[in-house]
Amino acid sequence: MSEIEPAPVVEVKGAKIPLLGLGTWELRGRVCARVVEQALRLGYRHIDTAELYENEREVGEGLHASAVKRGDVFVTTKIWPSHFAPPELERAARECLVRLRLSEVDLLLLHWPNPRIPLSETLGALCKVKRDGLARHIGVSNFTVALLEEALQLSSEPLVCDQFECHPFLDQSKLIAACRKNDMAIVAYSPLARGEARNNDVLKRIGAAHQKTATQACLRFLVQQDIVVIPRTSKVERLSENAAIFDFALSDSEMDAIAALGSRDGRIVDWAYSGRMKWD
Ligand SMILES: NC(=O)c1ccc[n+]([C@@H]2O[C@H](COP(=O)([O-])OP(=O)(O)OC[C@H]3O[C@@H](n4cnc5c(N)ncnc54)[C@H](OP(=O)(O)O)[C@@H]3O)[C@@H](O)[C@H]2O)c1
């Protein structure tokens, strides 16, 4: 029996994406499998992973151990830029499915832009992977407004989301507006600013006014704008806290006070993150 109500979904271009998912970056081994299984038993219905995280096997383990029906869980994975040339992309997608022990994922994303490979070729391969039934939906991650517009022009299949860094300390209003204009879901990664949200006085004060934590106020601020959140925790006891964000609402003035925390240079996951990784 699930302990939490299923999260509401965002519907775009035929995709129904639960507003709450579990992030899994840096979750490894037994901890990863256990947290994924517990999250699903608790009622989470959306899991976010990536080739890069080297945990797809454990995500798959948790998924299967939870005994939640496949059709009830929305699974996202991402292809790393070193695999963006067409033959590699398809091979990488197939390998993701083998590790996850799934016949298809719900959403397959390009993890970061790769300026060394023409976007038209990569999108052609991504669309083929979708048409071949390996992914129900496709999208991008870490794409700027300009790249997003280019990708939309080039893609023969609908792109359903851009997943990017999004939390109260970072002003992403331009990217958010571009997604909305193009009927794409906004998936917020690092929605807790990698844990920093818990220490912020404004979030603490607003959370306390609703008998909630700063973390919950932070996530509520995003989901109240129909922004999908994928907070990550390695601690089973925090899963319920992060999910209890649909039973209260922030007032307009509270939303404004949280929005005022944002700045253009509030990025925490640096673009250099991609540069530090091996692309070749
Ligand atoms: N597409 C991309 O390029 C990209 C980049 C970054 C992230 N992501 C995705 O987005 C997910 C989330 O982002 P993230 O992992 O960077 O950071 P995050 O979810 O913003 O924050 C995770 C941190 O917050 C702490 N935390 C979680 N719940 C908490 C709570 N209730 N109270 C206090 N602290 C709490 C966690 O610590 P504990 O583990 O100790 O709870 C962890 O240190 C990732 O896991 C990944 O799936 C995607």
The ligand as a Gaussian input file, in Angstrom:
#p B3LYP/6-31G(d) Opt

LIG

0 1
 N       20.406000      16.725000     -16.036000
 C       21.459000      17.048000     -15.316000
 O       22.509000      17.489000     -15.818000
 C       21.380000      16.912000     -13.828000
 C       22.322000      17.570000     -13.014000
 C       22.183000      17.470000     -11.632000
 C       21.147000      16.717000     -11.095000
 N       20.261000      16.051000     -11.904000
 C       19.149000      15.225000     -11.350000
 O       18.465000      15.983000     -10.360000
 C       18.461000      15.267000      -9.131000
 C       18.422000      16.201000      -7.947000
 O       19.521000      17.085000      -7.948000
 P       20.764000      16.952000      -6.950000
 O       20.940000      15.527000      -6.549000
 O       21.886000      17.642000      -7.624000
 O       20.404000      17.853000      -5.701000
 P       19.109000      18.168000      -4.792000
 O       18.059000      17.164000      -4.989000
 O       18.810000      19.604000      -4.969000
 O       19.740000      18.035000      -3.334000
 C       20.244000      16.832000      -2.864000
 C       20.856000      17.118000      -1.489000
 O       19.825000      17.558000      -0.593000
 C       19.825000      16.762000       0.574000
 N       18.426000      16.570000       0.974000
 C       17.469000      15.871000       0.326000
 N       16.298000      15.916000       0.977000
 C       16.526000      16.670000       2.093000
 C       15.708000      17.078000       3.179000
 N       14.428000      16.721000       3.247000
 N       16.273000      17.849000       4.152000
 C       17.556000      18.237000       4.085000
 N       18.388000      17.864000       3.079000
 C       17.873000      17.091000       2.083000
 C       20.497000      15.470000       0.177000
 O       21.177000      14.913000       1.259000
 P       20.819000      13.425000       1.820000
 O       21.154000      12.468000       0.714000
 O       21.728000      13.339000       3.000000
 O       19.365000      13.443000       2.170000
 C       21.494000      15.915000      -0.879000
 O       22.689000      16.356000      -0.261000
 C       19.752000      14.435000      -9.238000
 O       19.831000      13.435000      -8.267000
 C       19.651000      13.964000     -10.660000
 O       18.720000      12.898000     -10.767000
 C       20.359000      16.165000     -13.257000

